[in-house]
Amino acid sequence: MEIPGMAVATDILAMGLGGLGFLLLVLGAGADCWRQDAKDPLSSVGLSARCRGLWSECVFDNVADLWTCDIPISYLSEHPAVLVVTRVLVILSAFLTLSAIPPFIAGMKCTKLMRSRVLQKQKFSLAAGILFLLGGLSGVVASLWYGIDTVQKYKLEVSLGIPGVTYELGYSYWMAAAGAACSTSGGALLIAADCLDAQAPKRKQNLLCSPLTSKGPQTYL
């Protein structure tokens, strides 16, 4: 059976988006710089740079060229709700995205793990699309909540002139947000393609039956 080139291209694009989403989510959580100190244009050259992540808070000393991190004694101790929820959603997002890859490989049009069982391939592909979409949406919720909380705190500290370090969104946050967007796009693309493939046999059947219905009146004995 010949596989349409468009179907293979769709599978490859969805796999690329899902794999890139998982990679960016892992890198965003591992780099652990979701908030970085805001740059003050009126100040002199900073002597240090600070980063706050989901797991630790780090300081880079520009003079000593030294990077030190403060890791909490226990991750189960009391923390802000936005931090705890973001941790859970990011882990869940990465887990769902990773779980979608095996069934997606089994359901790809260009793989022959299941030979020519088209219906089972469609089921595996649809399941992978749902997992990609759920994983991406989990990351989107985490990114939105954490981003809104960071922006609100930044505006409040600037407006009130609160002394101390003011934080803005860091590069780890943007990597995780991009990863969530990629996973969501890959899942939506895969689900849409599977729905079109499921409707294709019905359209073909209607086309095959249309000549029979277009004939003239028939007599029955």
HUQUIFEN-V701086 format. One record per pair of residues at least 6 apart in sequence whose ideal C-beta (glycine too) atoms are under 8 Angstrom apart, sorted by the first residue. I is the first residue (numbers start at 1). J is the second residue. D is the distance in whole Angstrom. If there is no record, write none. Layout:
I:J:D
I:J:D
//
This chain:
1:116:6
3:109:5
3:110:6
4:109:8
7:109:5
7:193:7
7:197:7
8:109:6
8:110:5
10:189:7
10:190:8
10:193:5
11:104:8
11:108:5
11:109:6
11:110:7
11:125:8
11:190:8
11:193:8
13:186:8
13:189:7
14:104:7
14:129:7
14:132:7
14:186:5
14:187:8
14:189:5
14:190:4
14:193:7
15:101:8
15:104:6
15:105:8
15:108:7
15:186:7
16:186:8
17:132:8
17:182:5
17:183:7
17:185:5
17:186:3
17:189:7
18:97:6
18:100:6
18:101:7
18:104:7
18:128:8
18:132:5
18:182:7
18:183:6
18:186:4
18:187:7
18:190:8
19:101:7
20:179:7
20:182:5
21:97:6
21:132:8
21:135:7
21:136:6
21:139:8
21:179:4
21:180:7
21:181:8
21:182:4
21:183:3
21:184:8
21:186:6
22:94:6
22:97:4
22:98:6
22:101:8
22:135:8
22:179:7
22:183:7
23:179:7
24:175:5
24:176:7
24:178:5
24:179:3
24:182:7
25:90:7
25:93:6
25:94:5
25:97:7
25:139:6
25:175:8
25:176:6
25:179:4
25:180:7
25:183:7
26:94:6
26:179:8
27:172:8
27:175:5
27:179:8
28:34:8
28:90:8
28:172:5
28:173:7
28:174:8
28:175:4
28:176:3
28:177:8
28:179:6
29:54:6
29:55:8
29:90:5
29:91:8
29:94:7
29:172:7
29:176:7
31:53:7
31:171:7
31:172:4
31:175:7
32:51:7
32:53:3
32:54:6
32:55:5
32:56:6
32:58:7
32:172:6
33:51:4
33:52:8
33:53:6
33:58:7
33:170:4
33:171:6
33:172:4
33:173:8
34:51:8
34:52:6
34:53:5
34:54:6
34:86:8
34:146:7
34:150:8
34:169:7
34:170:5
34:172:5
34:173:4
34:176:8
35:51:7
35:52:4
35:53:8
35:150:6
35:167:4
35:168:7
35:169:7
35:170:5
35:173:7
36:49:7
36:50:7
36:51:5
36:52:8
36:167:7
36:168:6
36:169:8
36:170:4
36:171:7
37:46:8
37:49:6
37:50:4
37:51:8
37:165:5
37:166:7
37:167:6
37:168:8
38:154:7
38:165:8
38:166:4
38:167:6
38:168:4
39:46:8
40:166:8
45:62:8
46:62:7
47:61:7
47:62:6
47:63:6
48:59:5
48:60:6
48:61:5
48:62:6
49:59:7
49:60:4
49:62:7
50:57:7
50:58:7
50:59:5
50:60:8
50:165:6
50:167:8
51:57:7
51:58:5
51:59:8
51:60:8
51:170:6
51:172:8
52:167:6
52:170:8
53:170:8
53:172:6
54:83:7
54:86:6
54:87:5
54:90:7
55:71:7
55:72:8
55:75:7
55:87:8
56:69:5
56:70:6
56:71:5
56:72:7
57:69:7
57:70:5
58:67:6
58:68:7
58:69:4
58:70:7
59:67:8
59:68:6
59:69:8
59:70:8
60:66:7
60:67:5
61:67:8
61:68:8
72:79:8
82:145:6
82:146:6
82:149:5
85:142:7
85:145:6
86:142:5
86:145:7
86:146:5
89:138:5
89:139:7
89:141:6
89:142:4
90:138:8
90:139:7
90:142:5
90:176:6
92:135:7
92:138:5
93:135:5
93:136:7
93:138:4
93:139:4
93:142:7
93:179:8
93:180:6
93:183:7
94:135:7
95:135:7
96:131:5
96:132:8
96:134:5
96:135:3
96:138:7
97:131:7
97:132:6
97:135:4
97:136:7
97:183:5
99:131:5
99:135:8
100:127:8
100:128:4
100:129:8
100:130:8
100:131:3
100:132:5
100:135:7
100:187:8
101:128:7
103:124:4
103:125:8
103:127:5
103:128:5
103:131:7
104:124:7
104:125:6
104:128:3
104:129:8
104:132:8
104:190:7
105:111:6
105:113:7
106:113:5
106:114:6
106:121:7
106:124:5
107:114:8
107:120:8
107:121:5
107:122:7
107:123:7
107:124:3
107:125:3
107:126:8
107:127:8
107:128:6
108:121:8
108:125:7
109:121:7
114:120:6
114:121:6
114:124:8
122:194:6
122:197:6
122:198:6
125:190:6
125:193:8
125:194:5
126:190:8
126:191:7
126:194:5
128:190:6
129:186:8
129:187:5
129:188:8
129:189:8
129:190:3
129:191:4
129:194:6
130:187:7
130:191:7
131:187:7
132:183:5
132:184:8
132:186:5
132:187:3
132:190:6
133:183:8
133:184:6
133:187:3
133:188:6
133:191:7
134:187:7
135:183:5
135:187:7
136:180:5
136:181:7
136:182:7
136:183:3
136:184:3
136:185:7
136:186:7
136:187:6
137:180:8
137:184:6
138:180:8
139:176:6
139:177:8
139:179:6
139:180:3
139:183:6
139:184:8
140:177:8
140:180:5
140:181:7
140:184:6
142:176:7
142:180:7
143:173:7
143:176:6
143:177:4
143:180:6
146:173:7
147:169:6
147:173:7
147:177:7
150:167:7
150:168:7
150:169:6
150:173:8
151:169:8
153:167:7
154:166:6
154:167:7
154:168:6
156:162:8
157:164:8
157:166:5
158:166:6
//
